[in-house]
Amino acid sequence: MDEKKIISVLEHLRPTPGVRFYRRMSQAPWHSGRETQRRRPWLYAAASLLAILVLFGTLPPLQALARGWIRFFTPQESIELNGQAGGDREFALELDQVRQVAGFDLLVPTWLPQGFALEGADFDERRNAVIINYLKSGALLRLTQSMGEGTREIGSIGSQAEVQPVALNIGGRSQQAEYVAGAWRLSPIGTLIESRPEVNATLEAGWDPDAKIQVLRWEFGGILYEIIHGDADPALFTPQIIFKIAEGMQ
Amino acid sequence: MSATGQKKPSPELPLASSTAFSALFEETHMLVFRYIYGLHGGPVQAVEDLTADTFTRAWNARRRFEGSRSAAIGWLLRIARNLVIDARRKEQFRGVPLDLAAVIVHEPGMAPEERLVLQEQAGQLWQALQALPQERREMLVLRYMVGWRVKEIAKHLNIAENTVSQTIRRTLKKVRQNLEQPKGAG
């Protein structure tokens, strides 16, 4: 290796901090004021929606064998939730930070329903997934992009849920996606997460086709994309809303 | 923009407020992390902790800092250097293999065999780098991993530009000679 090559190799060394570092830094004192202001609306406005959201995309890969023609979802009569009920994810990373740890190119929406604002992002190491969360009182919007292990996890839906195949134009390409409305609902809902965040019991959830939650999934280039959108306002809860979000992703 | 893609910070913002300090963190944490990584040698988690400790110390001392934003970077790096020296002394540093997956940037279109060669060379070079005296290692890290110009390094280390250039040239030559020595030849 001559000096020129040594310089070239050194210039290829570009270490970057991992998720662990950014999580720690999100709690740093110079960030603390901002974090308090950002999380409170989410806790108060959408606590009940969190209980059902957590159940999407958590089935192990083997259950995909039971799927029929549906590509991204698995119908089930009911599901059991083991361990903590969830809702504890912190969206403490900026988009630039999560881009650095993702290892793949992220898409972000260029259009959002009125009133949504970016809360932040998180990286799920187990699923190799980037999760971006947006906030609005009484509503939710969460985008998940996973690669590798994460693409093999299947969204579970109720046996009576209707999966609608849709052709969308995303990034200038015609893209086949699947759309489902409804969600698994824990019973009793609402009080569980707030009063017993450490719960470790096995909980049963039933499918609620009337839940104001809609999910859209598609795959391109080895990356699984998922949008979960919910809104208590019926005027803002139509399939066209989530389709428009997807078609605006770049 | 420097060679690392870091934005050049604007010169006159104070550090006392959390907003100003947060902006300083956003602009400089990658530079500080890479500086510490090159100086300390890893593993990644130890470097992350040292980077976090650097900013925590700077935050605690922010009201005593008087100077421009560019001076703030030098101040951060001096805090970082002291932490690295303490850490290596306590840990009785023996050298850690380079975490290739976390550290090397592969250019688009690079063939798999080119990547393997680069990884092997980087691993060997990393060991050679860690064996250098700290002052020389620091100059190489600042010049090629952080992407500073000789002029910036000279200002930061308070030595003549010519001295920096000569030291870097001599150090590169020394590293090449060490890499050429057969294994076990000392």
Interface residues (C-beta under 8 A of the other chain):
Chain A: M1 D2 E3 K5 I6 I7 V9 L10 E11 H12 L13 R14 P15 T16 P17 G18 R20 F21 R24 M25 A28 P29 W30 H31 S32 G33 R34 E94
Chain B: A3 T4 S18 F21 S22 F25 E26 H29 M30 F33 R34 Y37 G38 V44 Q45 V47 E48 T51 A52 F55 T56 W59 L98 D99 A102 V103 I104 V105 H106 L118 Q121 A122 Q124 L125 W126 L129 L140 Y144 M145 R169 L172 K173 V175 R176 L179
